[in-house]
Amino acid sequence: MDQAEVLLIGGRAGVGKTTVGWEVSARLRAETVAHCVIEGDFMGQAHPAPEGDPRRRKIAERNLTALWSNYAELGYRRLIYTNTVSVLAENEGMFRRAMGANVRIVRVVLTASDATARERLTGRELGSELEQEVEGSARKARILEERMTPDTVRVGTDGRSVVDIAREVVNATGWLADASG
């Protein structure tokens, strides 16, 4: 396979993107499907550069381009990329510039209720930013709902196991000949 492919896993804070991304990777590893994983939230962490600052987007794209170049040079063609809003159409250009104009993009948005997101964030955010994360999570959920493309696969996470969620996400990619089992 020569065409690059990227699985974008998006969703509000507390929905389980990172956890599901790693479980998708475990499932692919078990089937010996070559791939790499990038946690997109780390690609633009530069301060001071508040959310929405064009420098964050620019550094994220430069970092993605550099990492993908290294992976592609070693023969990798599939990428799992987790980031809240990565699935939005406005971010497609970054992936096409970094991975090639013909990259096949699979968009999956994970969903969770406000209560589930708060519960998960409460367990994760042990510092001073819990309320900020909860508010931001609800805001991003609204943005995703309003602006995600029609081809985005929605996967609910409330009350489901990570293994079950990852199975559904892998199925959306078509990367396994038989991902139903």
C-alpha positions as CSV (number, residue, x, y, z in Angstrom):
1,M,0.0,0.0,0.0
2,D,1.5,3.3,-1.1
3,Q,-1.4,5.7,-0.1
4,A,-1.1,7.3,3.3
5,E,-4.1,6.9,5.5
6,V,-5.0,8.7,8.7
7,L,-7.6,7.8,11.3
8,L,-8.7,11.0,13.1
9,I,-10.2,10.4,16.5
10,G,-11.9,13.5,17.8
11,G,-14.3,14.4,20.5
12,R,-14.8,16.5,23.6
13,A,-12.4,16.4,26.6
14,G,-13.2,13.4,28.7
15,V,-14.6,11.2,25.9
16,G,-11.7,8.8,25.9
17,K,-9.8,9.7,22.7
18,T,-6.4,8.8,23.9
19,T,-7.5,5.6,25.6
20,V,-9.5,4.5,22.5
21,G,-6.5,5.4,20.3
22,W,-4.2,3.2,22.2
23,E,-6.8,0.4,22.2
24,V,-7.2,0.7,18.4
25,S,-3.4,0.4,18.2
26,A,-3.5,-2.7,20.4
27,R,-6.1,-4.2,18.1
28,L,-4.0,-3.4,15.0
29,R,-0.8,-4.7,16.6
30,A,-2.6,-8.0,17.4
31,E,-3.4,-8.3,13.7
32,T,0.1,-7.2,12.7
33,V,-1.2,-4.1,10.9
34,A,1.7,-1.6,10.6
35,H,0.7,1.9,11.9
36,C,1.9,4.7,14.1
37,V,0.1,6.8,16.8
38,I,0.3,10.5,17.5
39,E,-1.4,12.2,20.4
40,G,-2.3,15.5,18.6
41,D,-2.8,17.5,21.8
42,F,0.9,17.5,22.3
43,M,1.7,18.8,18.8
44,G,1.0,22.4,19.5
45,Q,1.9,22.8,23.2
46,A,3.9,26.0,23.2
47,H,3.3,28.8,25.7
48,P,2.5,31.6,25.6
49,A,0.2,30.8,22.7
50,P,-3.5,30.8,23.8
51,E,-6.1,28.6,22.1
52,G,-6.8,30.0,18.7
53,D,-3.4,31.6,18.4
54,P,-2.1,30.9,14.8
55,R,1.3,30.0,16.2
56,R,-0.2,26.9,17.9
57,R,-1.7,25.7,14.6
58,K,1.6,26.4,12.8
59,I,3.8,24.6,15.3
60,A,1.3,21.6,15.4
61,E,1.5,21.3,11.6
62,R,5.3,21.6,11.5
63,N,5.5,18.9,14.2
64,L,3.1,16.6,12.4
65,T,5.0,17.1,9.2
66,A,8.3,16.2,10.8
67,L,7.0,13.2,12.6
68,W,5.1,11.9,9.6
69,S,8.2,12.4,7.4
70,N,10.1,10.1,9.8
71,Y,7.4,7.5,9.9
72,A,6.9,7.5,6.1
73,E,10.6,7.2,5.4
74,L,10.5,4.0,7.4
75,G,7.6,2.7,5.3
76,Y,4.6,3.5,7.5
77,R,1.4,4.4,5.7
78,R,-1.2,4.4,8.5
79,L,-1.5,6.9,11.3
80,I,-3.9,7.1,14.3
81,Y,-4.2,10.8,15.3
82,T,-6.1,11.8,18.4
83,N,-7.2,15.4,19.0
84,T,-10.4,17.1,20.0
85,V,-11.2,19.0,16.8
86,S,-8.9,17.1,14.3
87,V,-12.1,15.7,12.6
88,L,-13.3,19.1,11.4
89,A,-13.0,19.9,7.7
90,E,-11.0,23.1,8.4
91,N,-8.1,20.9,9.7
92,E,-8.0,18.6,6.6
93,G,-5.4,20.9,4.9
94,M,-2.9,20.2,7.7
95,F,-3.1,16.5,7.1
96,R,-2.9,16.8,3.3
97,R,0.1,19.1,3.5
98,A,1.8,16.9,6.1
99,M,1.0,13.5,4.6
100,G,0.4,14.1,1.0
101,A,-2.6,15.5,-1.1
102,N,-4.0,12.0,-1.6
103,V,-4.1,10.9,2.0
104,R,-7.2,8.9,2.8
105,I,-8.9,10.5,5.8
106,V,-11.2,8.5,8.1
107,R,-13.0,10.7,10.7
108,V,-14.4,9.3,13.9
109,V,-15.9,11.5,16.7
110,L,-16.4,9.9,20.1
111,T,-19.4,11.2,22.0
112,A,-20.3,11.2,25.7
113,S,-22.9,12.8,27.8
114,D,-22.1,15.8,30.0
115,A,-22.3,13.6,33.1
116,T,-19.9,11.0,31.7
117,A,-17.4,13.6,30.5
118,R,-17.5,15.3,33.9
119,E,-17.0,12.0,35.7
120,R,-14.0,11.1,33.5
121,L,-12.5,14.6,33.8
122,T,-12.9,14.6,37.6
123,G,-10.8,11.4,37.7
124,R,-8.2,12.8,35.3
125,E,-7.8,16.5,36.3
126,L,-6.2,16.5,39.6
127,G,-4.9,20.1,39.4
128,S,-6.5,23.5,39.2
129,E,-8.1,23.2,35.8
130,L,-11.1,20.9,36.3
131,E,-13.9,23.5,35.9
132,Q,-12.1,25.0,32.9
133,E,-11.8,21.6,31.3
134,V,-15.5,20.8,32.0
135,E,-16.6,24.1,30.4
136,G,-14.3,23.7,27.5
137,S,-15.5,20.1,27.0
138,A,-19.1,21.2,26.7
139,R,-18.1,24.0,24.3
140,K,-16.1,21.7,22.1
141,A,-19.0,19.2,22.0
142,R,-21.2,21.9,20.6
143,I,-18.6,22.9,18.1
144,L,-18.1,19.4,16.9
145,E,-21.9,18.8,16.7
146,E,-22.4,21.9,14.6
147,R,-19.4,21.6,12.3
148,M,-18.4,17.9,11.8
149,T,-18.7,16.7,8.2
150,P,-21.4,14.2,7.1
151,D,-18.8,11.5,6.6
152,T,-17.7,11.6,10.2
153,V,-18.5,8.3,12.0
154,R,-20.1,9.0,15.4
155,V,-19.3,6.5,18.2
156,G,-21.0,6.7,21.5
157,T,-18.8,5.9,24.6
158,D,-21.3,6.1,27.5
159,G,-21.5,2.8,29.3
160,R,-19.3,0.9,26.8
161,S,-16.0,-0.9,27.2
162,V,-12.9,0.6,25.6
163,V,-12.5,-2.7,23.7
164,D,-16.0,-2.5,22.2
165,I,-15.5,1.2,21.2
166,A,-12.1,0.4,19.6
167,R,-13.6,-2.4,17.7
168,E,-16.2,0.0,16.2
169,V,-13.5,2.5,15.4
170,V,-11.3,0.0,13.7
171,N,-14.3,-1.2,11.6
172,A,-14.7,2.4,10.3
173,T,-11.2,2.3,8.9
174,G,-11.4,-1.0,6.9
175,W,-7.8,-1.6,8.0
176,L,-8.6,-5.2,8.9
177,A,-9.9,-7.8,6.5
178,D,-12.3,-8.9,9.2
179,A,-12.6,-6.5,12.1
180,S,-15.9,-8.0,13.4
181,G,-14.3,-10.5,15.7
